[in-house]
Amino acid sequence: MQRYQRKLVIASGCLLLGMLAACKKLVTVPDPINTISTGQVFSSEKQANSAMAGVYTRMINGESTGDASGAGLTSFAAGLSTVLGSLSSDELYNYRGTTEQSYYGLATNKLTVYNSDRPWAMWESAYIAIYGANSIIEGIADSKSSMLKDSVRTALAGEAKFVRAFSYFYLVNFFGDVPLAMTVDFNQTARLPRAPQQQVYQQMLQDLKDAAASMPADYPTANGERTRPNRFAATALLARVYLYLGDYTNAAAAATTVINNSADYTLESDLNKVFLKGSREAIWQLQQSLQDMYLRDATPEGFAMIPNVLKVGIASFCLTPSLLSAFEPGDQRLEKWTDSTDNATGTVGQPGVTRYPLKYKVGSPNSSFGMPPAEYYMVLRLAEMYLVRAEAAANGGPGGNATAIADLNTIRSRAGLPALPATLSKEQLLAAVAKERQTELFAEWGHRWFDLKRTKRMHDVLSAVPLKQPWLGDFQALYPIPVPEITVNHFLTQNPGY
């Protein structure tokens, strides 16, 4: 965080002026200023919304290099959370083996401070999003004489708080204790120590409650598309956070609020429609850059995981045997959300025919060149809310076993699977919840990795994975804090084991 804070001054300035697309790189500036927020930037609703849109632009597009090597996987919100979490767990392996040192280290439980460039990119990109959100919050608060209506000011502040909470969620789940930056004032953030996870979670809860109370219920700033979060996105993330904290009553209540809004959100009966930009299941999606020649059609994950436009050739990220074996016979998610290719050579895993994720159907640029994309990048979707409520109920939350089984059967029915019996014990029910989360949310935003850690199953499950032998230790449940950050901020400490 520290090593690029001074660079963030000029980068966030570009963001606030609505010119983020032109800020391809962070550049060094003179001595830091106390704030980068100006009332002038927020003198109109159009400018304020442009500044907020710039935050999402950077989240989904990261640092584009102008070629295919920089497309996708450059930000925690542009595929990194999925790929890194899936490699760390038991979902994916990197077919190219040791040629991608960070990926290999994650997949084999051999991550070190020397092969952690991808985790460090996640750290940096999440803090860039947090600083962008903080700049919006402070800019709105400082623009006392602006022409912004109070309703616009309140909604934008809530939206920025949502982004801040969302970014911190991924930081604490990948790194543990992290600096809690609540301002863009360099003088206050230059030597921040790591805050305990519990403190960061409490800030997340406060931000999300504020966001849910102040954001609109619809999607007015995105022309009806779901590419800007709303009240229900904040409520959905609240449900997840409550679940992680073991607050099953509030987790179930928040999830139910979203599920009951059936006028806006319903499960897509066709699995092939779930990840389209018009999906009724989508609570929040990010729109990839239409100016990036490599991502204008594809989402970051589609570009990274699908071999090529013809779906043949080398798949870099392949599904593990343990994940494939988790699917029951007849599970349509295996049929619709994965595909196979004949990887002719490889150094890791099983050479020959391998399977890869196909939740997104578009990989490299296709024949729709210049046309609007058919897919947006899914961030939050309704199916997770059923699974949140099911887990909460199975742990003694509202509705008990009956609600948990009903919610699981809703998910299973769409997958073409038979209903679970009403006679499941608590242990059987919790196992069923874990299995449905594994097969419904695979290769999405690190869910499996987080689930194994929060339910204390990481050691038992992952220490038995052949690719991760010899098991070097449970310390790799957390990624190493970037060494350059510790070098310039001696108040930061390293995670044990690194």
C-alpha positions as CSV (number, residue, x, y, z in Angstrom):
1,M,0.0,0.0,0.0
2,Q,2.7,2.5,1.1
3,R,4.9,2.2,-1.9
4,Y,2.4,3.4,-4.4
5,Q,0.4,5.9,-2.2
6,R,2.2,8.9,-3.6
7,K,1.5,7.6,-7.1
8,L,-2.2,7.2,-6.2
9,V,-2.5,11.0,-5.9
10,I,-2.2,11.6,-9.6
11,A,-4.0,8.3,-10.5
12,S,-7.0,9.2,-8.4
13,G,-6.9,12.7,-9.8
14,C,-7.5,11.2,-13.2
15,L,-10.2,9.0,-11.8
16,L,-12.0,12.0,-10.3
17,L,-11.9,13.9,-13.5
18,G,-13.6,11.1,-15.3
19,M,-10.6,10.4,-17.4
20,L,-9.4,7.2,-15.9
21,A,-9.2,5.5,-19.3
22,A,-6.4,7.8,-20.2
23,C,-4.5,7.1,-17.0
24,K,-2.8,3.9,-18.2
25,K,-0.1,4.0,-15.6
26,L,0.5,5.4,-12.2
27,V,3.1,8.1,-12.3
28,T,5.3,9.6,-9.6
29,V,4.3,13.0,-8.3
30,P,6.0,15.6,-6.0
31,D,5.4,15.8,-2.3
32,P,2.0,14.3,-1.3
33,I,-1.0,16.5,-0.6
34,N,-3.5,16.0,2.1
35,T,-6.4,15.3,-0.1
36,I,-7.1,14.7,-3.8
37,S,-10.8,15.5,-3.6
38,T,-12.1,18.8,-4.9
39,G,-15.5,20.4,-4.9
40,Q,-15.1,21.3,-8.5
41,V,-15.0,17.6,-9.5
42,F,-18.4,17.1,-7.8
43,S,-20.0,20.3,-9.0
44,S,-22.5,18.3,-11.2
45,E,-24.2,14.9,-11.0
46,K,-22.7,13.9,-14.3
47,Q,-19.1,14.6,-13.2
48,A,-19.7,12.8,-9.9
49,N,-21.1,9.7,-11.6
50,S,-18.2,9.8,-14.0
51,A,-15.8,9.7,-11.1
52,M,-17.6,6.7,-9.6
53,A,-17.7,4.9,-12.9
54,G,-13.9,5.4,-13.1
55,V,-13.5,3.3,-10.0
56,Y,-15.3,0.4,-11.7
57,T,-13.3,0.9,-14.9
58,R,-10.1,0.4,-13.0
59,M,-11.4,-2.5,-11.0
60,I,-12.4,-4.5,-14.1
61,N,-9.7,-3.4,-16.5
62,G,-6.7,-3.2,-14.1
63,E,-3.5,-2.0,-15.7
64,S,-3.9,-2.8,-19.4
65,T,-0.6,-3.3,-21.2
66,G,-2.0,-2.9,-24.7
67,D,-1.5,-6.5,-25.6
68,A,-2.9,-9.9,-24.9
69,S,-0.5,-10.5,-21.9
70,G,-2.2,-7.7,-20.0
71,A,-5.8,-8.7,-20.7
72,G,-7.5,-9.9,-17.6
73,L,-6.0,-11.2,-14.4
74,T,-4.5,-7.7,-13.6
75,S,-6.8,-6.8,-10.7
76,F,-8.5,-8.6,-7.8
77,A,-11.8,-7.7,-9.6
78,A,-10.6,-8.8,-13.0
79,G,-10.1,-12.5,-12.5
80,L,-7.3,-12.6,-10.0
81,S,-9.6,-13.5,-7.1
82,T,-11.0,-16.4,-9.0
83,V,-7.8,-17.8,-10.4
84,L,-5.7,-17.4,-7.3
85,G,-8.4,-18.8,-5.0
86,S,-9.1,-21.7,-7.3
87,L,-5.4,-22.6,-7.6
88,S,-4.9,-22.4,-3.8
89,S,-7.9,-24.6,-3.2
90,D,-8.7,-27.8,-5.1
91,E,-10.4,-26.4,-8.2
92,L,-7.8,-25.5,-10.8
93,Y,-4.2,-26.3,-11.7
94,N,-2.1,-24.4,-14.1
95,Y,-1.3,-26.5,-17.1
96,R,1.9,-24.7,-18.0
97,G,3.5,-25.7,-14.7
98,T,6.7,-24.0,-13.6
99,T,6.7,-21.5,-16.4
100,E,4.2,-19.5,-14.3
101,Q,5.9,-19.4,-11.0
102,S,3.2,-17.7,-9.0
103,Y,0.5,-19.9,-10.3
104,Y,2.6,-23.0,-9.8
105,G,3.4,-22.0,-6.2
106,L,-0.3,-21.5,-5.4
107,A,-1.4,-24.8,-7.0
108,T,1.3,-26.8,-5.3
109,N,1.2,-25.1,-1.8
110,K,4.7,-23.8,-2.4
111,L,4.1,-20.1,-2.4
112,T,7.0,-17.9,-1.1
113,V,7.8,-14.3,-0.9
114,Y,9.8,-14.8,-4.1
115,N,7.1,-16.1,-6.3
116,S,4.2,-13.9,-5.1
117,D,3.8,-11.4,-7.9
118,R,0.2,-12.3,-8.6
119,P,-1.0,-12.1,-4.9
120,W,0.8,-8.8,-4.6
121,A,-1.1,-7.5,-7.7
122,M,-4.2,-8.4,-5.9
123,W,-3.1,-6.4,-2.8
124,E,-2.2,-3.4,-4.9
125,S,-5.4,-3.4,-7.0
126,A,-7.6,-3.8,-4.0
127,Y,-6.0,-0.8,-2.3
128,I,-6.3,1.2,-5.5
129,A,-10.1,0.6,-5.4
130,I,-10.2,1.5,-1.7
131,Y,-8.4,4.8,-2.4
132,G,-10.7,5.5,-5.2
133,A,-13.7,4.9,-3.0
134,N,-12.2,7.0,-0.2
135,S,-11.6,9.8,-2.7
136,I,-15.3,9.7,-3.7
137,I,-16.5,9.8,-0.1
138,E,-14.2,12.7,0.8
139,G,-14.9,14.6,-2.4
140,I,-18.6,14.5,-1.8
141,A,-18.2,15.5,1.9
142,D,-16.0,18.4,0.9
143,S,-18.2,19.8,-1.9
144,K,-20.4,21.8,0.4
145,S,-21.2,24.4,-2.3
146,S,-21.7,21.9,-5.1
147,M,-24.8,21.6,-7.2
148,L,-25.3,18.0,-6.2
149,K,-28.7,17.2,-4.7
150,D,-28.7,15.6,-1.3
151,S,-30.2,12.4,-2.7
152,V,-27.3,12.1,-5.2
153,R,-24.7,12.9,-2.7
154,T,-26.1,10.3,-0.3
155,A,-26.4,7.6,-2.9
156,L,-22.9,8.1,-4.3
157,A,-21.3,8.0,-0.8
158,G,-23.2,4.8,-0.1
159,E,-21.9,3.3,-3.4
160,A,-18.3,4.2,-2.6
161,K,-18.7,2.7,0.9
162,F,-20.0,-0.5,-0.8
163,V,-16.9,-0.6,-3.0
164,R,-14.6,-0.1,0.0
165,A,-16.3,-2.9,1.9
166,F,-16.1,-5.2,-1.1
167,S,-12.4,-4.6,-1.6
168,Y,-11.6,-5.1,2.0
169,F,-13.6,-8.4,2.0
170,Y,-11.1,-9.8,-0.5
171,L,-8.0,-8.4,1.3
172,V,-8.8,-9.9,4.7
173,N,-9.8,-13.3,3.2
174,F,-6.5,-13.5,1.2
175,F,-4.1,-11.8,3.5
176,G,-5.6,-11.7,7.0
177,D,-5.0,-8.6,9.0
178,V,-4.5,-5.6,6.7
179,P,-4.1,-1.8,7.0
180,L,-7.5,-0.2,7.4
181,A,-7.2,3.0,5.2
182,M,-10.2,5.2,5.6
183,T,-8.9,8.3,4.0
184,V,-6.7,9.4,1.1
185,D,-4.6,11.7,3.4
186,F,-1.1,10.5,2.9
187,N,-0.1,11.8,6.3
188,Q,-2.6,9.5,8.0
189,T,-2.0,6.4,6.0
190,A,1.8,6.4,5.4
191,R,2.6,4.3,8.4
192,L,-0.6,2.3,9.0
193,P,-0.1,-1.0,10.8
194,R,-2.2,-4.1,10.1
195,A,-5.7,-3.9,11.6
196,P,-7.1,-7.1,13.1
197,Q,-9.5,-8.9,10.7
198,Q,-12.4,-8.5,13.2
199,Q,-11.9,-4.7,13.1
200,V,-11.9,-4.7,9.3
201,Y,-15.1,-6.8,9.3
202,Q,-16.8,-4.4,11.6
203,Q,-16.0,-1.6,9.2
204,M,-17.3,-3.6,6.4
205,L,-20.6,-4.1,8.2
206,Q,-20.9,-0.4,8.9
207,D,-20.1,0.5,5.3
208,L,-22.6,-2.0,3.9
209,K,-25.4,-1.0,6.3
210,D,-24.8,2.6,5.2
211,A,-24.8,1.6,1.6
212,A,-28.0,-0.5,1.8
213,A,-29.7,2.5,3.5
214,S,-28.7,5.1,1.0
215,M,-28.3,3.4,-2.4
216,P,-31.3,3.1,-4.8
217,A,-33.2,-0.1,-5.2
218,D,-32.9,-0.1,-9.0
219,Y,-30.1,0.7,-11.4
220,P,-30.6,4.3,-12.5
221,T,-27.0,5.2,-13.2
222,A,-26.3,2.3,-15.6
223,N,-29.2,2.7,-18.0
224,G,-30.9,-0.2,-16.4
225,E,-28.0,-2.6,-16.7
226,R,-26.7,-4.1,-13.5
227,T,-23.1,-2.7,-13.8
228,R,-23.4,-0.3,-10.9
229,P,-24.3,-1.9,-7.5
230,N,-27.6,-1.0,-5.8
231,R,-29.2,-1.5,-2.4
232,F,-29.7,-5.2,-3.1
233,A,-26.0,-5.6,-4.0
234,A,-25.1,-4.1,-0.6
235,T,-27.6,-6.4,1.1
236,A,-26.3,-9.5,-0.7
237,L,-22.7,-8.7,0.4
238,L,-24.0,-8.1,3.9
239,A,-25.5,-11.6,3.9
240,R,-22.2,-13.1,2.9
241,V,-20.3,-11.1,5.6
242,Y,-22.8,-12.1,8.3
243,L,-22.4,-15.7,7.2
244,Y,-18.6,-15.5,7.5
245,L,-18.9,-14.0,11.0
246,G,-21.3,-16.7,12.1
247,D,-24.2,-14.4,12.6
248,Y,-26.7,-16.8,11.0
249,T,-29.9,-14.8,11.9
250,N,-28.7,-11.7,10.1
251,A,-27.2,-13.7,7.3
252,A,-30.5,-15.4,6.6
253,A,-32.5,-12.1,6.9
254,A,-30.3,-10.3,4.4
255,A,-30.3,-13.2,2.0
256,T,-34.1,-13.4,2.3
257,T,-34.5,-9.7,1.5
258,V,-32.7,-10.3,-1.8
259,I,-34.5,-13.6,-2.6
260,N,-37.9,-12.1,-1.9
261,N,-37.3,-9.3,-4.5
262,S,-38.5,-11.7,-7.2
263,A,-39.6,-8.8,-9.4
264,D,-35.9,-8.1,-10.1
265,Y,-34.1,-11.3,-9.3
266,T,-34.9,-14.9,-10.3
267,L,-32.8,-17.9,-11.0
268,E,-32.3,-18.5,-14.7
269,S,-33.7,-21.9,-15.6
270,D,-31.3,-22.2,-18.5
271,L,-27.7,-22.5,-17.2
272,N,-26.3,-21.1,-20.4
273,K,-28.1,-17.7,-19.6
274,V,-26.8,-17.3,-16.1
275,F,-23.7,-15.3,-17.0
276,L,-25.1,-13.2,-19.8
277,K,-25.3,-9.4,-19.4
278,G,-29.1,-9.5,-19.3
279,S,-29.2,-12.3,-16.7
280,R,-32.1,-12.0,-14.2
281,E,-29.9,-13.8,-11.7
282,A,-27.3,-11.0,-11.7
283,I,-27.3,-8.7,-8.7
284,W,-24.1,-6.9,-9.8
285,Q,-21.9,-7.3,-12.8
286,L,-18.8,-5.4,-14.1
287,Q,-18.5,-4.3,-17.7
288,Q,-15.2,-4.9,-19.4
289,S,-13.7,-2.2,-21.5
290,L,-15.0,-1.8,-25.0
291,Q,-11.8,0.0,-25.9
292,D,-9.5,-3.0,-25.1
293,M,-9.2,-5.0,-28.3
294,Y,-8.7,-8.2,-26.2
295,L,-11.5,-7.8,-23.7
296,R,-14.2,-6.0,-25.6
297,D,-16.0,-9.3,-26.2
298,A,-14.7,-11.4,-23.4
299,T,-14.8,-11.1,-19.6
300,P,-11.4,-11.4,-17.9
301,E,-12.2,-15.0,-16.9
302,G,-13.5,-15.9,-20.3
303,F,-10.3,-14.6,-21.9
304,A,-8.0,-16.3,-19.4
305,M,-9.7,-19.7,-19.2
306,I,-11.1,-20.5,-22.7
307,P,-8.4,-21.8,-25.0
308,N,-9.4,-19.6,-27.9
309,V,-12.4,-18.6,-29.9
310,L,-12.8,-22.1,-31.3
311,K,-12.4,-23.6,-27.8
312,V,-9.5,-25.8,-29.0
313,G,-5.8,-25.8,-28.0
314,I,-4.1,-25.3,-24.7
315,A,-6.2,-24.5,-21.7
316,S,-4.0,-22.7,-19.1
317,F,-6.3,-23.3,-16.2
318,C,-7.8,-26.8,-15.9
319,L,-10.3,-28.4,-13.5
320,T,-8.8,-30.8,-11.0
321,P,-9.9,-34.4,-10.6
322,S,-11.2,-33.7,-7.1
323,L,-13.6,-31.0,-8.4
324,L,-14.8,-33.1,-11.3
325,S,-15.5,-36.0,-9.0
326,A,-17.7,-33.7,-6.8
327,F,-20.4,-33.5,-9.5
328,E,-23.1,-36.1,-9.3
329,P,-24.2,-38.1,-12.3
330,G,-26.5,-36.0,-14.4
331,D,-25.4,-32.7,-13.0
332,Q,-26.1,-30.2,-15.8
333,R,-23.5,-27.8,-14.4
334,L,-20.8,-30.1,-15.4
335,E,-22.3,-30.3,-18.9
336,K,-23.1,-26.6,-19.4
337,W,-20.4,-24.9,-17.3
338,T,-17.3,-26.9,-18.3
339,D,-15.7,-28.0,-21.6
340,S,-12.8,-30.2,-22.7
341,T,-9.7,-29.7,-24.8
342,D,-6.8,-31.9,-25.8
343,N,-3.8,-30.4,-24.2
344,A,-1.0,-32.1,-26.2
345,T,1.8,-31.3,-23.7
346,G,2.1,-30.2,-20.1
347,T,4.2,-30.5,-17.0
348,V,1.6,-30.5,-14.3
349,G,-1.5,-32.6,-13.9
350,Q,-2.7,-35.1,-16.4
351,P,-1.6,-34.6,-20.1
352,G,-4.1,-35.2,-22.8
353,V,-7.8,-34.3,-22.6
354,T,-8.5,-31.8,-19.8
355,R,-11.6,-29.8,-18.7
356,Y,-11.7,-26.1,-18.1
357,P,-14.4,-23.7,-16.8
358,L,-17.0,-22.5,-19.3
359,K,-19.4,-20.4,-17.3
360,Y,-18.5,-17.6,-19.7
361,K,-18.8,-18.7,-23.3
362,V,-16.7,-16.0,-25.0
363,G,-12.9,-16.2,-24.9
364,S,-10.6,-14.2,-27.3
365,P,-12.2,-11.6,-29.6
366,N,-14.8,-13.2,-31.9
367,S,-16.8,-12.3,-34.9
368,S,-18.9,-9.8,-33.0
369,F,-16.0,-7.4,-33.2
370,G,-17.3,-3.9,-32.6
371,M,-20.6,-5.1,-31.4
372,P,-21.8,-4.9,-27.8
373,P,-20.6,-7.8,-25.7
374,A,-23.0,-10.6,-24.8
375,E,-21.5,-11.2,-21.4
376,Y,-20.6,-9.0,-18.4
377,Y,-18.4,-10.1,-15.5
378,M,-20.6,-11.6,-12.8
379,V,-19.8,-10.4,-9.3
380,L,-22.9,-11.2,-7.2
381,R,-25.7,-13.5,-8.2
382,L,-28.9,-14.8,-6.7
383,A,-27.8,-18.5,-6.4
384,E,-25.3,-17.5,-3.7
385,M,-28.1,-16.0,-1.6
386,Y,-30.0,-19.4,-1.6
387,L,-26.8,-21.1,-0.5
388,V,-26.1,-18.4,2.2
389,R,-29.6,-18.9,3.6
390,A,-29.3,-22.7,3.5
391,E,-26.0,-22.7,5.4
392,A,-27.4,-20.2,8.0
393,A,-30.5,-22.3,8.5
394,A,-28.5,-25.5,8.7
395,N,-26.4,-23.9,11.5
396,G,-29.5,-23.1,13.6
397,G,-30.7,-20.0,11.8
398,P,-34.3,-19.2,10.9
399,G,-36.2,-22.0,9.3
400,G,-33.8,-24.7,10.4
401,N,-33.3,-27.9,8.4
402,A,-36.5,-27.5,6.4
403,T,-35.5,-24.1,5.0
404,A,-31.9,-25.3,4.3
405,I,-33.1,-28.4,2.4
406,A,-35.7,-26.4,0.4
407,D,-33.0,-23.9,-0.6
408,L,-30.6,-26.6,-1.6
409,N,-33.2,-28.3,-3.6
410,T,-34.0,-25.1,-5.5
411,I,-30.4,-25.0,-6.6
412,R,-30.3,-28.7,-7.3
413,S,-33.5,-28.7,-9.3
414,R,-32.0,-26.2,-11.8
415,A,-28.9,-28.4,-12.1
416,G,-31.2,-31.4,-13.0
417,L,-30.5,-33.3,-9.8
418,P,-33.0,-35.1,-7.5
419,A,-34.3,-33.4,-4.3
420,L,-32.6,-34.1,-1.1
421,P,-34.6,-36.0,1.5
422,A,-36.1,-34.2,4.5
423,T,-34.5,-36.7,6.9
424,L,-30.9,-35.4,6.7
425,S,-29.1,-35.0,10.0
426,K,-27.3,-31.7,10.7
427,E,-23.9,-33.2,9.8
428,Q,-25.3,-34.5,6.5
429,L,-27.0,-31.2,5.8
430,L,-23.8,-29.2,6.4
431,A,-22.0,-31.6,4.1
432,A,-24.7,-31.1,1.4
433,V,-24.4,-27.3,1.7
434,A,-20.6,-27.6,1.3
435,K,-21.0,-29.8,-1.8
436,E,-23.6,-27.5,-3.4
437,R,-21.4,-24.5,-2.8
438,Q,-18.5,-26.4,-4.4
439,T,-20.4,-27.4,-7.6
440,E,-22.5,-24.2,-8.0
441,L,-19.8,-21.6,-7.2
442,F,-16.7,-23.3,-8.6
443,A,-14.2,-21.0,-10.3
444,E,-16.0,-17.9,-9.0
445,W,-14.3,-15.3,-6.9
446,G,-12.4,-17.7,-4.6
447,H,-15.5,-19.1,-2.9
448,R,-14.1,-22.6,-2.5
449,W,-10.8,-21.3,-1.0
450,F,-12.6,-19.1,1.5
451,D,-15.1,-21.9,2.3
452,L,-12.4,-24.4,3.2
453,K,-10.7,-21.9,5.5
454,R,-13.7,-20.5,7.3
455,T,-15.2,-24.0,7.9
456,K,-11.8,-25.2,9.1
457,R,-11.5,-28.0,6.5
458,M,-8.5,-26.6,4.6
459,H,-5.9,-28.9,6.2
460,D,-7.9,-32.1,5.9
461,V,-9.0,-31.4,2.3
462,L,-5.9,-29.9,0.7
463,S,-3.2,-31.8,2.5
464,A,-4.5,-34.9,0.7
465,V,-4.3,-33.3,-2.8
466,P,-1.5,-35.1,-4.8
467,L,-0.4,-31.9,-6.5
468,K,0.2,-30.2,-3.1
469,Q,2.6,-32.8,-1.8
470,P,4.6,-32.5,0.2
471,W,2.2,-30.3,2.3
472,L,4.4,-27.5,3.5
473,G,2.0,-26.2,6.2
474,D,-1.2,-24.6,7.0
475,F,0.4,-21.1,7.1
476,Q,-0.4,-20.8,3.4
477,A,-4.0,-20.2,4.3
478,L,-2.9,-16.6,4.1
479,Y,-0.8,-15.0,1.3
480,P,2.5,-13.2,2.2
481,I,2.2,-9.4,2.7
482,P,4.1,-7.8,-0.2
483,V,7.7,-7.4,0.8
484,P,8.1,-3.9,-0.9
485,E,5.3,-2.7,1.4
486,I,7.1,-3.9,4.5
487,T,10.3,-2.4,3.3
488,V,8.9,1.1,3.2
489,N,6.5,0.7,6.1
490,H,8.1,-0.9,9.1
491,F,4.8,-0.9,11.0
492,L,3.7,-3.7,8.7
493,T,4.5,-7.3,9.8
494,Q,4.7,-10.5,7.7
495,N,2.3,-13.4,7.9
496,P,3.9,-16.4,9.8
497,G,5.7,-18.9,7.7
498,Y,7.0,-16.5,5.1
